[in-house]
Amino acid sequence: MERARRRRGQRLEAVLGFLGFFLVVTAAAAVRAIVVGEPSMLASLILFVLLALMGWAIRERLRC
C-alpha cells in the first residue's frame, strides 16, 4: 500500500513540474501580449486552466 502511495505522489510531482513549466511560459506570453497591446484572451484562458489544474494537483499531492 505504501508503495502505491509513493508512486502516486511521484506521478503528481511530475504533473506539477509539467504544469509549472507551462504555467510560467503561458504567464510570460500573456504578460508580453498585454504589454505590447495584443489581444490576449486565449493566453489568459489557457493561464486560467493551468492555474486551476495546478491548484488541483497541489491539493492532491498534499493529500498523499
Backbone as XML, in Angstrom:
<?xml version="1.0"?>
<chain id="A" units="angstrom">
  <residue number="1" name="MET">
    <atom name="N" x="0.826" y="-1.196" z="0.000"/>
    <atom name="CA" x="0.000" y="0.000" z="0.000"/>
    <atom name="C" x="0.870" y="1.259" z="0.000"/>
  </residue>
  <residue number="2" name="GLU">
    <atom name="N" x="1.905" y="1.226" z="0.800"/>
    <atom name="CA" x="2.799" y="2.390" z="0.873"/>
    <atom name="C" x="3.479" y="2.642" z="-0.471"/>
  </residue>
  <residue number="3" name="ARG">
    <atom name="N" x="3.792" y="1.565" z="-1.157"/>
    <atom name="CA" x="4.454" y="1.685" z="-2.461"/>
    <atom name="C" x="3.548" y="2.367" z="-3.485"/>
  </residue>
  <residue number="4" name="ALA">
    <atom name="N" x="2.279" y="2.005" z="-3.482"/>
    <atom name="CA" x="1.315" y="2.616" z="-4.400"/>
    <atom name="C" x="1.142" y="4.099" z="-4.079"/>
  </residue>
  <residue number="5" name="ARG">
    <atom name="N" x="1.141" y="4.415" z="-2.815"/>
    <atom name="CA" x="1.003" y="5.819" z="-2.394"/>
    <atom name="C" x="2.205" y="6.641" z="-2.842"/>
  </residue>
  <residue number="6" name="ARG">
    <atom name="N" x="3.395" y="6.053" z="-2.717"/>
    <atom name="CA" x="4.616" y="6.743" z="-3.138"/>
    <atom name="C" x="4.624" y="6.960" z="-4.654"/>
  </residue>
  <residue number="7" name="ARG">
    <atom name="N" x="4.185" y="5.921" z="-5.385"/>
    <atom name="CA" x="4.112" y="6.055" z="-6.849"/>
    <atom name="C" x="3.146" y="7.152" z="-7.258"/>
  </residue>
  <residue number="8" name="ARG">
    <atom name="N" x="1.999" y="7.212" z="-6.596"/>
    <atom name="CA" x="1.011" y="8.251" z="-6.900"/>
    <atom name="C" x="1.588" y="9.639" z="-6.623"/>
  </residue>
  <residue number="9" name="GLY">
    <atom name="N" x="2.303" y="9.764" z="-5.516"/>
    <atom name="CA" x="2.936" y="11.037" z="-5.177"/>
    <atom name="C" x="3.970" y="11.440" z="-6.209"/>
  </residue>
  <residue number="10" name="GLN">
    <atom name="N" x="4.735" y="10.475" z="-6.700"/>
    <atom name="CA" x="5.741" y="10.779" z="-7.721"/>
    <atom name="C" x="5.094" y="11.197" z="-9.023"/>
  </residue>
  <residue number="11" name="ARG">
    <atom name="N" x="3.997" y="10.539" z="-9.382"/>
    <atom name="CA" x="3.270" y="10.946" z="-10.599"/>
    <atom name="C" x="2.730" y="12.357" z="-10.468"/>
  </residue>
  <residue number="12" name="LEU">
    <atom name="N" x="2.194" y="12.673" z="-9.305"/>
    <atom name="CA" x="1.667" y="14.019" z="-9.094"/>
    <atom name="C" x="2.781" y="15.053" z="-9.117"/>
  </residue>
  <residue number="13" name="GLU">
    <atom name="N" x="3.948" y="14.713" z="-8.604"/>
    <atom name="CA" x="5.078" y="15.641" z="-8.674"/>
    <atom name="C" x="5.508" y="15.881" z="-10.113"/>
  </residue>
  <residue number="14" name="ALA">
    <atom name="N" x="5.454" y="14.848" z="-10.952"/>
    <atom name="CA" x="5.775" y="15.013" z="-12.368"/>
    <atom name="C" x="4.744" y="15.917" z="-13.042"/>
  </residue>
  <residue number="15" name="VAL">
    <atom name="N" x="3.478" y="15.723" z="-12.703"/>
    <atom name="CA" x="2.411" y="16.578" z="-13.257"/>
    <atom name="C" x="2.615" y="18.015" z="-12.796"/>
  </residue>
  <residue number="16" name="LEU">
    <atom name="N" x="2.984" y="18.203" z="-11.543"/>
    <atom name="CA" x="3.235" y="19.549" z="-11.027"/>
    <atom name="C" x="4.385" y="20.227" z="-11.764"/>
  </residue>
  <residue number="17" name="GLY">
    <atom name="N" x="5.440" y="19.487" z="-12.050"/>
    <atom name="CA" x="6.553" y="20.047" z="-12.803"/>
    <atom name="C" x="6.153" y="20.440" z="-14.210"/>
  </residue>
  <residue number="18" name="PHE">
    <atom name="N" x="5.416" y="19.575" z="-14.863"/>
    <atom name="CA" x="4.926" y="19.840" z="-16.220"/>
    <atom name="C" x="4.029" y="21.078" z="-16.234"/>
  </residue>
  <residue number="19" name="LEU">
    <atom name="N" x="3.069" y="21.104" z="-15.315"/>
    <atom name="CA" x="2.152" y="22.248" z="-15.245"/>
    <atom name="C" x="2.892" y="23.528" z="-14.868"/>
  </residue>
  <residue number="20" name="GLY">
    <atom name="N" x="3.835" y="23.427" z="-13.955"/>
    <atom name="CA" x="4.584" y="24.606" z="-13.536"/>
    <atom name="C" x="5.367" y="25.225" z="-14.676"/>
  </residue>
  <residue number="21" name="PHE">
    <atom name="N" x="6.006" y="24.382" z="-15.474"/>
    <atom name="CA" x="6.765" y="24.890" z="-16.616"/>
    <atom name="C" x="5.852" y="25.627" z="-17.594"/>
  </residue>
  <residue number="22" name="PHE">
    <atom name="N" x="4.753" y="24.978" z="-17.987"/>
    <atom name="CA" x="3.865" y="25.607" z="-18.953"/>
    <atom name="C" x="3.104" y="26.789" z="-18.362"/>
  </residue>
  <residue number="23" name="LEU">
    <atom name="N" x="2.915" y="26.789" z="-17.052"/>
    <atom name="CA" x="2.293" y="27.935" z="-16.389"/>
    <atom name="C" x="3.188" y="29.165" z="-16.504"/>
  </residue>
  <residue number="24" name="VAL">
    <atom name="N" x="4.473" y="28.995" z="-16.272"/>
    <atom name="CA" x="5.422" y="30.109" z="-16.383"/>
    <atom name="C" x="5.503" y="30.606" z="-17.825"/>
  </residue>
  <residue number="25" name="VAL">
    <atom name="N" x="5.567" y="29.696" z="-18.778"/>
    <atom name="CA" x="5.657" y="30.078" z="-20.188"/>
    <atom name="C" x="4.391" y="30.826" z="-20.615"/>
  </residue>
  <residue number="26" name="THR">
    <atom name="N" x="3.239" y="30.316" z="-20.224"/>
    <atom name="CA" x="1.979" y="30.962" z="-20.592"/>
    <atom name="C" x="1.819" y="32.312" z="-19.902"/>
  </residue>
  <residue number="27" name="ALA">
    <atom name="N" x="2.242" y="32.407" z="-18.645"/>
    <atom name="CA" x="2.164" y="33.687" z="-17.939"/>
    <atom name="C" x="3.051" y="34.725" z="-18.630"/>
  </residue>
  <residue number="28" name="ALA">
    <atom name="N" x="4.239" y="34.317" z="-19.038"/>
    <atom name="CA" x="5.133" y="35.246" z="-19.746"/>
    <atom name="C" x="4.509" y="35.686" z="-21.069"/>
  </residue>
  <residue number="29" name="ALA">
    <atom name="N" x="3.893" y="34.754" z="-21.789"/>
    <atom name="CA" x="3.251" y="35.098" z="-23.067"/>
    <atom name="C" x="2.069" y="36.040" z="-22.845"/>
  </residue>
  <residue number="30" name="ALA">
    <atom name="N" x="1.289" y="35.805" z="-21.797"/>
    <atom name="CA" x="0.138" y="36.665" z="-21.515"/>
    <atom name="C" x="0.593" y="38.068" z="-21.113"/>
  </residue>
  <residue number="31" name="VAL">
    <atom name="N" x="1.610" y="38.155" z="-20.265"/>
    <atom name="CA" x="2.120" y="39.464" z="-19.857"/>
    <atom name="C" x="2.700" y="40.206" z="-21.043"/>
  </residue>
  <residue number="32" name="ARG">
    <atom name="N" x="3.442" y="39.497" z="-21.889"/>
    <atom name="CA" x="4.008" y="40.111" z="-23.090"/>
    <atom name="C" x="2.909" y="40.651" z="-23.996"/>
  </residue>
  <residue number="33" name="ALA">
    <atom name="N" x="1.857" y="39.866" z="-24.183"/>
    <atom name="CA" x="0.755" y="40.304" z="-25.048"/>
    <atom name="C" x="0.054" y="41.531" z="-24.466"/>
  </residue>
  <residue number="34" name="ILE">
    <atom name="N" x="-0.096" y="41.575" z="-23.158"/>
    <atom name="CA" x="-0.746" y="42.725" z="-22.526"/>
    <atom name="C" x="0.124" y="43.970" z="-22.670"/>
  </residue>
  <residue number="35" name="VAL">
    <atom name="N" x="1.418" y="43.826" z="-22.469"/>
    <atom name="CA" x="2.338" y="44.968" z="-22.557"/>
    <atom name="C" x="2.398" y="45.498" z="-23.988"/>
  </residue>
  <residue number="36" name="VAL">
    <atom name="N" x="2.438" y="44.607" z="-24.960"/>
    <atom name="CA" x="2.527" y="45.009" z="-26.362"/>
    <atom name="C" x="1.193" y="45.570" z="-26.853"/>
  </residue>
  <residue number="37" name="GLY">
    <atom name="N" x="0.105" y="45.133" z="-26.246"/>
    <atom name="CA" x="-1.204" y="45.626" z="-26.639"/>
    <atom name="C" x="-1.944" y="44.694" z="-27.574"/>
  </residue>
  <residue number="38" name="GLU">
    <atom name="N" x="-1.493" y="43.460" z="-27.665"/>
    <atom name="CA" x="-2.178" y="42.473" z="-28.495"/>
    <atom name="C" x="-3.337" y="41.874" z="-27.705"/>
  </residue>
  <residue number="39" name="PRO">
    <atom name="N" x="-4.327" y="41.350" z="-28.409"/>
    <atom name="CA" x="-5.393" y="40.633" z="-27.690"/>
    <atom name="C" x="-4.812" y="39.380" z="-27.043"/>
  </residue>
  <residue number="40" name="SER">
    <atom name="N" x="-5.144" y="39.151" z="-25.800"/>
    <atom name="CA" x="-4.548" y="38.022" z="-25.080"/>
    <atom name="C" x="-5.605" y="37.146" z="-24.425"/>
  </residue>
  <residue number="41" name="MET">
    <atom name="N" x="-6.785" y="37.064" z="-25.024"/>
    <atom name="CA" x="-7.859" y="36.269" z="-24.434"/>
    <atom name="C" x="-7.490" y="34.786" z="-24.375"/>
  </residue>
  <residue number="42" name="LEU">
    <atom name="N" x="-6.916" y="34.258" z="-25.444"/>
    <atom name="CA" x="-6.552" y="32.840" z="-25.465"/>
    <atom name="C" x="-5.471" y="32.546" z="-24.430"/>
  </residue>
  <residue number="43" name="ALA">
    <atom name="N" x="-4.457" y="33.375" z="-24.358"/>
    <atom name="CA" x="-3.389" y="33.167" z="-23.375"/>
    <atom name="C" x="-3.947" y="33.256" z="-21.959"/>
  </residue>
  <residue number="44" name="SER">
    <atom name="N" x="-4.858" y="34.185" z="-21.726"/>
    <atom name="CA" x="-5.460" y="34.325" z="-20.399"/>
    <atom name="C" x="-6.319" y="33.114" z="-20.052"/>
  </residue>
  <residue number="45" name="LEU">
    <atom name="N" x="-7.041" y="32.594" z="-21.019"/>
    <atom name="CA" x="-7.872" y="31.413" z="-20.784"/>
    <atom name="C" x="-7.007" y="30.190" z="-20.481"/>
  </residue>
  <residue number="46" name="ILE">
    <atom name="N" x="-5.948" y="29.997" z="-21.254"/>
    <atom name="CA" x="-5.036" y="28.881" z="-21.007"/>
    <atom name="C" x="-4.379" y="29.037" z="-19.640"/>
  </residue>
  <residue number="47" name="LEU">
    <atom name="N" x="-4.010" y="30.258" z="-19.288"/>
    <atom name="CA" x="-3.408" y="30.522" z="-17.981"/>
    <atom name="C" x="-4.375" y="30.159" z="-16.854"/>
  </residue>
  <residue number="48" name="PHE">
    <atom name="N" x="-5.628" y="30.519" z="-17.015"/>
    <atom name="CA" x="-6.642" y="30.188" z="-16.015"/>
    <atom name="C" x="-6.799" y="28.677" z="-15.856"/>
  </residue>
  <residue number="49" name="VAL">
    <atom name="N" x="-6.859" y="27.957" z="-16.962"/>
    <atom name="CA" x="-7.000" y="26.498" z="-16.920"/>
    <atom name="C" x="-5.777" y="25.865" z="-16.245"/>
  </residue>
  <residue number="50" name="LEU">
    <atom name="N" x="-4.589" y="26.339" z="-16.603"/>
    <atom name="CA" x="-3.371" y="25.798" z="-15.980"/>
    <atom name="C" x="-3.332" y="26.087" z="-14.483"/>
  </residue>
  <residue number="51" name="LEU">
    <atom name="N" x="-3.771" y="27.270" z="-14.084"/>
    <atom name="CA" x="-3.821" y="27.594" z="-12.653"/>
    <atom name="C" x="-4.790" y="26.685" z="-11.906"/>
  </residue>
  <residue number="52" name="ALA">
    <atom name="N" x="-5.936" y="26.417" z="-12.517"/>
    <atom name="CA" x="-6.917" y="25.528" z="-11.892"/>
    <atom name="C" x="-6.354" y="24.118" z="-11.772"/>
  </residue>
  <residue number="53" name="LEU">
    <atom name="N" x="-5.706" y="23.628" z="-12.820"/>
    <atom name="CA" x="-5.102" y="22.302" z="-12.770"/>
    <atom name="C" x="-3.972" y="22.237" z="-11.751"/>
  </residue>
  <residue number="54" name="MET">
    <atom name="N" x="-3.207" y="23.307" z="-11.649"/>
    <atom name="CA" x="-2.114" y="23.353" z="-10.675"/>
    <atom name="C" x="-2.679" y="23.314" z="-9.254"/>
  </residue>
  <residue number="55" name="GLY">
    <atom name="N" x="-3.732" y="24.052" z="-9.012"/>
    <atom name="CA" x="-4.378" y="24.015" z="-7.693"/>
    <atom name="C" x="-4.884" y="22.624" z="-7.343"/>
  </residue>
  <residue number="56" name="TRP">
    <atom name="N" x="-5.498" y="21.959" z="-8.322"/>
    <atom name="CA" x="-5.973" y="20.589" z="-8.113"/>
    <atom name="C" x="-4.812" y="19.655" z="-7.799"/>
  </residue>
  <residue number="57" name="ALA">
    <atom name="N" x="-3.743" y="19.751" z="-8.583"/>
    <atom name="CA" x="-2.594" y="18.859" z="-8.404"/>
    <atom name="C" x="-1.924" y="19.093" z="-7.041"/>
  </residue>
  <residue number="58" name="ILE">
    <atom name="N" x="-1.838" y="20.333" z="-6.612"/>
    <atom name="CA" x="-1.241" y="20.629" z="-5.301"/>
    <atom name="C" x="-2.093" y="20.035" z="-4.184"/>
  </residue>
  <residue number="59" name="ARG">
    <atom name="N" x="-3.419" y="20.201" z="-4.287"/>
    <atom name="CA" x="-4.309" y="19.630" z="-3.274"/>
    <atom name="C" x="-4.189" y="18.112" z="-3.211"/>
  </residue>
  <residue number="60" name="GLU">
    <atom name="N" x="-4.140" y="17.489" z="-4.388"/>
    <atom name="CA" x="-3.995" y="16.030" z="-4.431"/>
    <atom name="C" x="-2.669" y="15.587" z="-3.850"/>
  </residue>
  <residue number="61" name="ARG">
    <atom name="N" x="-1.611" y="16.324" z="-4.142"/>
    <atom name="CA" x="-0.279" y="15.970" z="-3.628"/>
    <atom name="C" x="-0.227" y="16.091" z="-2.111"/>
  </residue>
  <residue number="62" name="LEU">
    <atom name="N" x="-0.873" y="17.104" z="-1.586"/>
    <atom name="CA" x="-0.889" y="17.277" z="-0.133"/>
    <atom name="C" x="-1.692" y="16.183" z="0.563"/>
  </residue>
  <residue number="63" name="ARG">
    <atom name="N" x="-2.664" y="15.611" z="-0.138"/>
    <atom name="CA" x="-3.459" y="14.542" z="0.429"/>
    <atom name="C" x="-2.708" y="13.213" z="0.481"/>
  </residue>
  <residue number="64" name="CYS">
    <atom name="N" x="-1.727" y="13.048" z="-0.397"/>
    <atom name="CA" x="-0.960" y="11.780" z="-0.430"/>
    <atom name="C" x="-0.042" y="11.658" z="0.755"/>
  </residue>
</chain>
